[in-house]
């Protein structure tokens, strides 16, 4: 454990340090594993899947690009590059917002919906195998509560920046 002399820092306990290291490992390895599965089985990245999914659950399968960027936690620049790729594949189209021309909408096409529907079963099965198949029902509820609290705090901190 780190020691900084007379510091007033509240250092992590051994149990907190172990939990923190486990969380860091999760944040490192889980996205990489999910990316590998989606790239291998569906030829898309997890971020691309997130964009397609975000559009699929939105009214009329469309969102303002700025709102979509917030939804998938991506910069406008990154999202724009991904939308370029998805448009080339025919899965998304961009068009001016009919109610406010200052905005651009991203809209999921029928082909994009088909791609998502075709990718989802393998993705869900992998998530079930990797995460939920290893947890009890009680642990799933605990994971939900814990992850929501941490995500809310991080989201709030990022929004305040």
PyMOL commands that set and color helices and strands:
alter all, ss='L'
color gray80, all
select helices_A, chain A and resi 14-42+46-56+59-61+65-71+76-88+110-130+132-134+137-160
alter helices_A, ss='H'
color red, helices_A
select strands_A, chain A and resi 62-64+92-96+104-108
alter strands_A, ss='S'
color yellow, strands_A
deselect
rebuild
show_as cartoon
